[in-house]
Amino acid sequence: MLLLALQMRHLDTRVPEGDWLPQSAESVRALHALEHMDRGGIVESLRLIVEFPKDSIAQSDTNWNALDQLTKRLEKDPRADRVISITTIAESNRSSLTELSRESRRTLLSSDGHAALIQILPKGSVTLRDQVDWVRELRKTGATALTGVSGSTMLVGGIPALNADYETIIREHFPSVMGLVVGGTFLALLCGFRSIVVAVKAIALNLVSVAASFGALVLVFQCGYGSRFLGVPGGTGSIFPLVPIVTFSIVFGLSMDYEVFLVARVLEARRSGLNELEAIPEGMARTAGLITSAAAIMIVVFAAFTFGGFLVVKMIGFTLAVAVLIDATIVRMVIGPALLRLAGDWNWWPGGLTTKAAKPHPPL
């Protein structure tokens, strides 16, 4: 399990490269048709909103020339297939603005004339990952450096920008989500069992189970070992940012259920007078059918997700199925009971074995 969990170090949470969309979807067929026409960049275009602090673009030579130079600079980028702005429509001639239609001006210029829209259509060879890097590069450079006008601002939108923002948000919030889930689980177990060892052990085993399932995800999908059996011809090179945070939250909850079932029955056996050596097999025997049945249902349900057409659903279903399989077999049948046996009476420190005295019934 530790060797499998170590593969999590190679987890790459970026949008996978390649054609991972379901081929039967009408929208995907339309996208492929655009790609055959060499117009796929229309869907994946970058949209820049450049705003100048003073004067209207249509009335200021400084702002007009800055916008024109920025447009030409973007056109020279080898990743750009076509760049559309008010200056390209007017052929860099500000006096030609009066000849443009009202709709063209409304589309490419704001009503006050201070902001302009620039649309960049990437070449077909530019991957989604390259587009995300391009967005971050533009944002890092900034409007002032690109336009040469102090105080100017720039917003980058479009599907590539959405992917970039999504990756950043998931990466920044994943540690806090983990902390919230782990911290809340620890407090719940501590209140329920009144034992520090039980709470820490449960969380540690759950983390190892999750890490092992992530390791399997990396090996199968990201690296491509056996992925063809799941309908993925080769390694994806990376994992969707959504997959780790969703699977972590779900797996942690499911694994904790099995832990509570087992430990609660062992604790009941200890309180009934059995020693640790007798209570552990008693607890396992009383929960074996329940844990096995619940795990089998979950594995079948999650494994069914891997037969779908969406790659992200395949990844989530595979990770959940592997995590439940590991947790219900290796963890709950071997590692968990072994740790209970090793810890002995320390399992229930400080107050797990103490029970509240029953209140006497009032006389009739």
N, C-alpha and C positions, 0 to 999 in steps of 0.2 A: 504493500500500500504506500509506503514511503517512497519507493522508487517511482511509482506511478504519480504520486503527488509532486515529486520533484520536476516532472515535465511541465508543471504549471508555470515554471520560471520562463518558459518560452512562449507564453500566451501573448498573442498580438491582437489587441482589440481595435482593429481598424476595419473599414469596409473591405470585404474580400474582393479580389480582382476576378475577372472572368465573367462569363455569362451565367449568372446564378438565378435568373428569373424563370418562373414556370413558362415553358414554351407554348402551352395551350391557351394562355390568357390572351384575350383580344388586344389588350393594351401592349403586351409584349410583342405580339405580331406587328402591331402598328409601329412600335419602336424599331424593330428589325427592318421594316420597310423603309423607314426614314434613314437608317444606317446604310441600306443598299443604295439609297439615293444620295448618300454622302451628306445627309442633313441631320444626323443624329444629335449634333451639337445644339439644335434648337431646344431639345428637351433638357439638356444638361448645361444650359448657358449660365454664365456668371453675370450678375446684374450689379452694376456699381451706381450708387447715387453720390454724385460729387456736388457739394454745396460751397459756394463762395460767400464770404462775410459781407462784402460791400458790392454794390452796383449789380445790375442785371447782366447776365451773360450776353444777352442780345444787344445791350447798349454799352458794353465795356470791352475795349480792345484787349485789355489785360486779361480779363476772365475768359474771353473768347479764345485768345491765343493759348492760354494755359490749358483749356479744355481740348483744343485742337492738338496741342503737343502731346497731351496725355493719351488721346485716342491713337495718334500715330505711334507712340511708344508701345502701346498695347498691340497694335497691328504687327509690329516687328517681332513680337514674342513668338518663338517657334511653336508654342503650344496653341496659338490662336489661329483659327481658320478664317474668322471674319469678325470685325468689330463695327458696331452700329452706334452712332451718336448723332446729335444734331449737326455736328460739324461735317460728318461724312455725308449726311443727306444734303447739306448745303455746299458740299465740295470745298470745304474750308473757307468759303467766302461768306462773310457775315452779311453782306448786302443782299445775298440771295435769300435771306430769311423771309422777306416779304413775299417771295414767290412760293413758299411752302404752304401746304394746306393747313388749315386750322387744327385738324386731327393729328397731323404729324408733330406740330409744335406742342400740343397738349400731351402727347405721348412721351416726348423726349425732353420737355422743359416744364418746370413747375410754373404755377400761375404767377408767382412773383418774379420769375426769371432767375432766381439765385441758385437753383439746383437743376442738375441735368442727369439724365439717365444714359448710361453706357452699357450696352449689351455685348458680351464677349461669347462667341460661339467657338468652343474648343474643337480641335481636330479629332477625327475618329480614333486616332492612335493614342490619345490622351486618356489614361485610365481614371477611374473614380478616385483612386488614391492620389494620383498626380493632380487631379483637380482640387482635392482637399488641401494638398500642399501649396497649390497656387493661391488659394484663398488666404491661407495663413501668411504666405509671403507678401501679398498685397496689404493685408492688415498690419503686418509688422512694419512695412515700409512707411505707410501713412500717407495721408492726402497732401500734407505740406511738401514732403519730399518728391511726390509724384507730380504735383502741379507747379510747385515753385511759388505758390501763393500762401503767405502766412495767414493762419487762421482758418484755412479751408478744412472741410471735413469730408469723410468718405465712409459710406456704408456698403458692405458687400453682401449680396443676397443670391438667391437661386438655390438649386438642389445641392451643388457642391458646398455652398456655405452652410446649408442646413446639416449636411453630413459632418462638416467640421465642427459646428456648434454642438451637435449631438454627441460626438466623440468626446469633446472637451467636458461637457456637462456630466456624462457618465463617469469619466475618469476622475473628476473632481469630487463627485458625490458618493462614489462607491465606498471609500473608507468610512464616511459618516454613516452610510446605510449599514455596513458591517458592524460598526460600533453600536448602533442603536439596536440591531437584532441580537447581537451577542450580549450586550448589557441588559436588555429587557429579559432575555432568556435566563441569564444568571440570576437575576432578582426573583423571577418566577420560580425557578428551581429551589433557590435558597429558602423562599417562603414556604414552598410546598413540602420539601423534605427536611428542612432545618439542618442541612448538612452542606458544608463547604466542599468537601471532597467529591460528593456526588455531582454538585453543580459544575465544578471545574472539570471533572472527568467527562461529563456529558458534552460540554462545550468543546473540549479538546478532541474527542472522538468525532463529533460532528464536523469540525473544521478539517480533520484529516479525510473524512469521507467526501466532503465537498472538494477538497484539493485533489483527491484521487480521481474524482469524476471529471474535473477540469483537465487533469493530465491525460485521461483517456480521450477527451474532446480534442486536445492538441494533437495527439498522436494520430487519431483517425481522420479528423476533418482538416486541421491545419497542415499536417505533414502528409496526409493521404494514405496512411497504412490501413488498407481494407475499406477505404471509403467507397470503392466501386460497388461493394455489396449493398450500399445504402443509396445507390443511384447518383453518386458524385464521382465522376471519372478520375479526378485527380485532387491533390491537396489544394485547399482554398488559399493558403498562405497566411490567412488571418481569420479571426473570429468576430462576428458582429458584436459591436459594443453592448447591445441589449442583452446578449445571452448570459454573461457572467452574473450580472446583477439580478436578473429574473430567476435564474436557476439557483443562485445562492439563497435567495429568500425562500423559495419553495422547498428546496432540499433541506434547509435548516429546520423548517417547521415539521416536515414529514419525519426526518430522522429523530427529532426530539420526541415525537409521539411514541416511537418504538422504545426509546430510552425510558420514558416515563412509565410505559406499560411494564417493562421488565423490572426496573428498580422498585416500583411501587409494590409489586408482588413479592419481591425479595424482602422488602422492608416489612410487609405484613407478616411474612413467615418468621422473621426475626422477632417481631413483637409478640408473636404467638408462643414463643419459647424455644424455637429451633436455633441452633448455632449457625455460624456463617457457612460452614461446610455443607450443612443440610438445607439451609434456606435458599442457596443459589440454585441448585437443581430443581427445587420445588418451584421457585419463581419462574425458571425457564420452562418447566413443564406446563405451568398454568397459562403462560403467554405464548407458547410456541405456535399453537394453532391460529391464534388471532394475528400475530405478527406475520406469519407465513402467508396467510390468506390475504391480508391487507397489502402486503408487499407484492404478491403475485398479481393482484388486480392492478396496482399502480404500474408495475413493470409492463403489463400487457397494454395498458392505456397509453403510457408514454412511448413505448416502442412503436405503437401505431402511428405516432406523429412522424416517424422517420420515413414513412411511405408517402408523405405528402409531396407537393411540388415546390413548396417554398423552402429554401435552404435554411433560413433562420429558424423555421419551425422544426426542421430536421435536427438542427444542432440542439435546440432546447429539449426535444423529446429524447434524443440520444443521451444527453447529459443527465437528465432526470432518471431515465431507466437505469443507467449504470450506477448512479448514486444510490438509488433504492436497492438495487441488487447487492452492492457492496455492503450497504448498511444492514440489510436484513440477514445477511449470511456471515461474512467475516467479522463484522463488528459486533452484532448482537449475539452470535452463536459462539464466538471464540474470544475476541479481544475484550469485550465488555465484561463477561463473566470472569475472565482471568484476572482483570484488574480489580473486580470486586473481591475475589478470593485473596489476592495479594494484600489488599488494604485492610482486610479483616474488620475489626471494630472501628477503625478509623473512618470507614465509609460513612458512619452515622454521627460523626462529631460535628457540632457540639451537642445537638439535641434531637437527633433523628430517632433514637430509640425510646425517648421519653414520651409518654402519653398523658394527656390531661385527665385528671381524675374525674370520673363520672359523677355528676350531681345526684344525690339521693332523691328518690321520688318522694313527694310529700305524702304523708299518711292519708289513707282513705277515710 
